[in-house]
Amino acid sequence: MKALAALALCLTSLTFVHAQNEQSPIVEKDIKYRNWTFKDSHTDADVNLRDVLKGSKLTIVIYYAPWCHNWQHDAPMVERLYEKYKDAGLQIVGVSEYDLLFNTKQNLDQFKITFPAVYDSQSRDDREKTTHHDYRTATGDSRKWGSPYYVFLMPSTIEKKGDTLTKHTFVINGEMIEGEGESFIREHLGLPPLGTSGGVSQKEKDKVDPCDPDKPSTPALKKP
């Protein structure tokens, strides 16, 4: 009986983790997306987005909270895509929100992130004060925290001068659907298609449970 109870507990735990699914399609939206300069998460040096865009065919800006299980789900996948396509012109930059820099660094190390990473806010009290919040709500993201949130920038369509980079582009209001994301990346890098993209069923979509910092799916990262 104890063995059966343990098995049931494991299955329940797996179901809970699966229920955190916030996968969302890539959608085209009006968004007045502006240039920014944030601090590098490792070196604290200034990083300007226009500089990041240089030399790339497609740049993906990913806003995320290090403690968020939805980001933790996407992080290995995003790193895989970066390693696979960076030599073909893909650039990715992560923007950390709502957590201390120490935890951000630990998170990047935990998932072996090699693409550029910067930080914006360091407190959950800033949730409604960031440009991340403004952008995602403007594009229909009704989640409480909005982690992760993707903005796709094609340098060929970016305004050459001024603070505003673009007024219309593609975003993801949630986790990336890997097959769809890779197909989008290949198309905008000028690579041949892989085939049909992946997705989630309506039943899976109905299980969405917003990212909650009080219910982490992985152990919290703590300073030793």
VOVEXFI-858005 format. One record per residue (C-alpha): residue number from 0; x, y, z; residue in three letters; chain. Coordinates in Angstrom, 3 decimals. Example, Ala and Ser with C-alpha at 12.3 -4.5 7.8 and 13.67 -1.06 7.14 Angstrom:
// residues 2
{0,{12.300,-4.500,7.800},'Ala','A'}
{1,{13.670,-1.060,7.140},'Ser','A'}
//
This chain:
// residues 224
{0,{0.000,0.000,0.000},'Met','A'}
{1,{2.839,2.375,0.812},'Lys','A'}
{2,{4.325,1.752,-2.617},'Ala','A'}
{3,{0.997,2.528,-4.287},'Leu','A'}
{4,{0.624,5.699,-2.252},'Ala','A'}
{5,{4.137,6.809,-3.233},'Ala','A'}
{6,{3.380,6.120,-6.899},'Leu','A'}
{7,{0.160,8.129,-6.697},'Ala','A'}
{8,{2.038,11.018,-5.114},'Leu','A'}
{9,{4.624,10.958,-7.915},'Cys','A'}
{10,{1.918,10.931,-10.589},'Leu','A'}
{11,{0.154,13.817,-8.884},'Thr','A'}
{12,{3.394,15.785,-8.771},'Ser','A'}
{13,{4.020,15.165,-12.465},'Leu','A'}
{14,{0.485,16.260,-13.296},'Thr','A'}
{15,{0.978,19.487,-11.341},'Phe','A'}
{16,{4.194,20.305,-13.149},'Val','A'}
{17,{2.550,19.563,-16.508},'His','A'}
{18,{-0.354,21.821,-15.539},'Ala','A'}
{19,{1.975,24.809,-15.515},'Gln','A'}
{20,{1.881,24.810,-19.329},'Asn','A'}
{21,{1.639,28.364,-20.695},'Glu','A'}
{22,{2.596,27.621,-24.292},'Gln','A'}
{23,{1.401,30.305,-26.667},'Ser','A'}
{24,{1.661,30.845,-30.442},'Pro','A'}
{25,{3.796,33.429,-32.202},'Ile','A'}
{26,{1.487,36.332,-33.033},'Val','A'}
{27,{1.935,39.545,-35.000},'Glu','A'}
{28,{1.117,42.649,-32.950},'Lys','A'}
{29,{1.296,46.430,-32.974},'Asp','A'}
{30,{3.948,47.239,-30.388},'Ile','A'}
{31,{5.970,50.428,-30.084},'Lys','A'}
{32,{9.162,48.704,-29.038},'Tyr','A'}
{33,{11.958,51.016,-27.973},'Arg','A'}
{34,{15.711,50.711,-27.774},'Asn','A'}
{35,{17.184,50.083,-24.334},'Trp','A'}
{36,{20.463,49.954,-22.429},'Thr','A'}
{37,{20.625,47.489,-19.525},'Phe','A'}
{38,{23.464,46.081,-17.427},'Lys','A'}
{39,{25.078,42.757,-18.344},'Asp','A'}
{40,{24.123,40.138,-15.743},'Ser','A'}
{41,{27.705,38.846,-15.479},'His','A'}
{42,{29.928,41.900,-15.983},'Thr','A'}
{43,{27.589,44.805,-15.160},'Asp','A'}
{44,{28.734,46.504,-18.366},'Ala','A'}
{45,{26.228,48.513,-20.393},'Asp','A'}
{46,{24.510,46.551,-23.168},'Val','A'}
{47,{22.644,48.500,-25.846},'Asn','A'}
{48,{20.020,46.667,-27.876},'Leu','A'}
{49,{20.965,48.342,-31.162},'Arg','A'}
{50,{24.464,46.952,-30.682},'Asp','A'}
{51,{23.031,43.486,-30.034},'Val','A'}
{52,{21.061,43.684,-33.288},'Leu','A'}
{53,{24.142,44.369,-35.404},'Lys','A'}
{54,{25.165,41.448,-37.601},'Gly','A'}
{55,{22.085,39.342,-36.872},'Ser','A'}
{56,{19.261,38.303,-39.184},'Lys','A'}
{57,{16.874,37.722,-36.287},'Leu','A'}
{58,{17.128,38.816,-32.662},'Thr','A'}
{59,{14.874,37.425,-29.932},'Ile','A'}
{60,{14.463,39.406,-26.702},'Val','A'}
{61,{13.206,37.194,-23.865},'Ile','A'}
{62,{11.895,38.759,-20.660},'Tyr','A'}
{63,{11.853,36.310,-17.759},'Tyr','A'}
{64,{11.813,35.947,-13.979},'Ala','A'}
{65,{14.561,33.542,-12.803},'Pro','A'}
{66,{12.270,31.932,-10.203},'Trp','A'}
{67,{9.496,31.251,-12.713},'Cys','A'}
{68,{8.949,27.576,-13.583},'His','A'}
{69,{7.661,28.569,-17.035},'Asn','A'}
{70,{10.996,30.211,-17.812},'Trp','A'}
{71,{12.818,27.230,-16.330},'Gln','A'}
{72,{10.906,25.038,-18.794},'His','A'}
{73,{11.925,27.196,-21.784},'Asp','A'}
{74,{15.532,27.971,-20.826},'Ala','A'}
{75,{17.151,24.702,-22.040},'Pro','A'}
{76,{15.140,24.801,-25.271},'Met','A'}
{77,{16.098,28.412,-26.000},'Val','A'}
{78,{19.763,27.672,-25.340},'Glu','A'}
{79,{19.541,24.692,-27.728},'Arg','A'}
{80,{18.084,26.876,-30.473},'Leu','A'}
{81,{20.749,29.523,-29.894},'Tyr','A'}
{82,{23.591,27.026,-30.151},'Glu','A'}
{83,{22.041,25.501,-33.280},'Lys','A'}
{84,{21.408,28.744,-35.180},'Tyr','A'}
{85,{23.769,31.426,-33.845},'Lys','A'}
{86,{26.214,30.867,-36.702},'Asp','A'}
{87,{23.353,31.298,-39.189},'Ala','A'}
{88,{22.484,34.759,-37.866},'Gly','A'}
{89,{20.317,34.172,-34.787},'Leu','A'}
{90,{20.878,36.402,-31.761},'Gln','A'}
{91,{19.108,36.015,-28.418},'Ile','A'}
{92,{19.251,38.288,-25.396},'Val','A'}
{93,{17.596,37.532,-22.062},'Gly','A'}
{94,{16.252,40.304,-19.834},'Val','A'}
{95,{15.896,39.282,-16.188},'Ser','A'}
{96,{13.044,40.784,-14.178},'Glu','A'}
{97,{11.785,40.724,-10.580},'Tyr','A'}
{98,{14.676,38.938,-8.864},'Asp','A'}
{99,{18.006,39.755,-7.247},'Leu','A'}
{100,{21.078,39.805,-9.470},'Leu','A'}
{101,{22.671,37.017,-7.410},'Phe','A'}
{102,{19.744,34.718,-8.199},'Asn','A'}
{103,{19.813,35.758,-11.845},'Thr','A'}
{104,{23.461,34.734,-12.116},'Lys','A'}
{105,{22.756,31.401,-10.453},'Gln','A'}
{106,{19.876,30.795,-12.845},'Asn','A'}
{107,{22.046,31.479,-15.896},'Leu','A'}
{108,{24.708,29.131,-14.556},'Asp','A'}
{109,{22.156,26.441,-13.706},'Gln','A'}
{110,{20.848,26.319,-17.285},'Phe','A'}
{111,{24.266,26.943,-18.870},'Lys','A'}
{112,{22.998,29.991,-20.776},'Ile','A'}
{113,{25.580,31.297,-23.253},'Thr','A'}
{114,{23.567,33.964,-25.083},'Phe','A'}
{115,{23.797,37.589,-23.859},'Pro','A'}
{116,{21.868,38.249,-20.664},'Ala','A'}
{117,{21.042,41.542,-18.942},'Val','A'}
{118,{18.903,42.575,-15.984},'Tyr','A'}
{119,{16.269,45.261,-15.590},'Asp','A'}
{120,{14.402,45.062,-12.269},'Ser','A'}
{121,{15.456,43.256,-9.090},'Gln','A'}
{122,{12.250,43.338,-7.044},'Ser','A'}
{123,{8.811,41.781,-7.391},'Arg','A'}
{124,{7.442,45.139,-6.261},'Asp','A'}
{125,{8.403,46.472,-9.716},'Asp','A'}
{126,{5.953,44.196,-11.534},'Arg','A'}
{127,{3.787,47.021,-12.893},'Glu','A'}
{128,{6.623,49.539,-13.272},'Lys','A'}
{129,{8.681,47.914,-16.045},'Thr','A'}
{130,{8.552,48.348,-19.807},'Thr','A'}
{131,{8.191,44.558,-19.888},'His','A'}
{132,{4.822,44.942,-18.152},'His','A'}
{133,{3.764,47.713,-20.545},'Asp','A'}
{134,{4.744,45.771,-23.666},'Tyr','A'}
{135,{3.125,42.498,-22.740},'Arg','A'}
{136,{-0.156,44.000,-21.565},'Thr','A'}
{137,{-0.298,46.039,-24.786},'Ala','A'}
{138,{-0.056,42.804,-26.792},'Thr','A'}
{139,{-2.792,40.998,-24.872},'Gly','A'}
{140,{-0.823,39.136,-22.196},'Asp','A'}
{141,{-3.132,38.891,-19.188},'Ser','A'}
{142,{-0.820,36.763,-17.013},'Arg','A'}
{143,{0.177,38.163,-13.634},'Lys','A'}
{144,{3.940,37.967,-14.183},'Trp','A'}
{145,{4.358,37.399,-17.925},'Gly','A'}
{146,{7.397,35.133,-17.723},'Ser','A'}
{147,{8.638,34.299,-20.261},'Pro','A'}
{148,{7.644,36.915,-22.858},'Tyr','A'}
{149,{9.251,36.981,-26.311},'Tyr','A'}
{150,{9.795,39.848,-28.771},'Val','A'}
{151,{11.145,39.030,-32.247},'Phe','A'}
{152,{13.171,41.717,-34.005},'Leu','A'}
{153,{14.245,41.533,-37.644},'Met','A'}
{154,{17.139,43.998,-38.123},'Pro','A'}
{155,{16.175,44.428,-41.788},'Ser','A'}
{156,{12.891,46.078,-40.670},'Thr','A'}
{157,{14.230,48.041,-37.685},'Ile','A'}
{158,{14.151,51.842,-37.814},'Glu','A'}
{159,{17.669,53.066,-38.544},'Lys','A'}
{160,{17.508,56.020,-36.153},'Lys','A'}
{161,{15.592,57.143,-33.118},'Gly','A'}
{162,{14.461,55.620,-29.840},'Asp','A'}
{163,{11.690,53.506,-31.375},'Thr','A'}
{164,{12.969,50.357,-33.060},'Leu','A'}
{165,{9.676,49.118,-34.491},'Thr','A'}
{166,{5.932,49.703,-34.239},'Lys','A'}
{167,{4.882,46.237,-35.387},'His','A'}
{168,{6.461,42.838,-34.861},'Thr','A'}
{169,{5.952,39.271,-33.588},'Phe','A'}
{170,{5.650,38.287,-29.917},'Val','A'}
{171,{4.889,35.265,-27.739},'Ile','A'}
{172,{2.690,35.882,-24.698},'Asn','A'}
{173,{3.950,32.790,-22.899},'Gly','A'}
{174,{6.192,29.771,-23.410},'Glu','A'}
{175,{7.479,29.010,-26.885},'Met','A'}
{176,{6.058,26.069,-28.820},'Ile','A'}
{177,{9.380,24.569,-29.884},'Glu','A'}
{178,{8.394,23.310,-33.329},'Gly','A'}
{179,{6.702,26.570,-34.243},'Glu','A'}
{180,{9.573,28.614,-32.818},'Gly','A'}
{181,{12.215,26.697,-34.745},'Glu','A'}
{182,{10.207,26.959,-37.970},'Ser','A'}
{183,{9.901,30.729,-37.474},'Phe','A'}
{184,{13.618,31.029,-36.798},'Ile','A'}
{185,{14.570,29.044,-39.887},'Arg','A'}
{186,{12.228,31.062,-42.095},'Glu','A'}
{187,{13.681,34.393,-40.965},'His','A'}
{188,{17.243,33.123,-41.259},'Leu','A'}
{189,{16.561,32.068,-44.849},'Gly','A'}
{190,{16.908,28.352,-44.107},'Leu','A'}
{191,{14.739,25.577,-45.614},'Pro','A'}
{192,{11.725,24.511,-43.518},'Pro','A'}
{193,{11.906,21.506,-41.217},'Leu','A'}
{194,{8.282,20.453,-41.765},'Gly','A'}
{195,{5.178,20.758,-39.625},'Thr','A'}
{196,{5.462,22.649,-36.356},'Ser','A'}
{197,{4.616,21.273,-32.947},'Gly','A'}
{198,{1.765,22.431,-30.747},'Gly','A'}
{199,{-0.451,21.673,-27.799},'Val','A'}
{200,{-3.968,20.290,-27.690},'Ser','A'}
{201,{-6.952,22.262,-26.417},'Gln','A'}
{202,{-7.052,19.934,-23.408},'Lys','A'}
{203,{-3.478,20.889,-22.547},'Glu','A'}
{204,{-4.224,24.595,-23.030},'Lys','A'}
{205,{-7.126,24.311,-20.589},'Asp','A'}
{206,{-4.665,23.217,-17.885},'Lys','A'}
{207,{-2.800,26.538,-17.901},'Val','A'}
{208,{-1.845,27.644,-14.414},'Asp','A'}
{209,{-0.266,31.133,-14.229},'Pro','A'}
{210,{3.325,31.332,-13.080},'Cys','A'}
{211,{3.232,31.812,-9.319},'Asp','A'}
{212,{6.423,32.770,-7.437},'Pro','A'}
{213,{4.943,31.226,-4.297},'Asp','A'}
{214,{4.664,27.806,-5.987},'Lys','A'}
{215,{8.042,27.104,-7.616},'Pro','A'}
{216,{8.380,23.815,-9.502},'Ser','A'}
{217,{12.083,23.567,-8.766},'Thr','A'}
{218,{14.008,24.203,-5.532},'Pro','A'}
{219,{14.640,27.888,-4.865},'Ala','A'}
{220,{18.143,29.111,-5.569},'Leu','A'}
{221,{19.719,30.296,-2.355},'Lys','A'}
{222,{22.943,32.025,-1.520},'Lys','A'}
{223,{25.349,29.523,0.060},'Pro','A'}
//
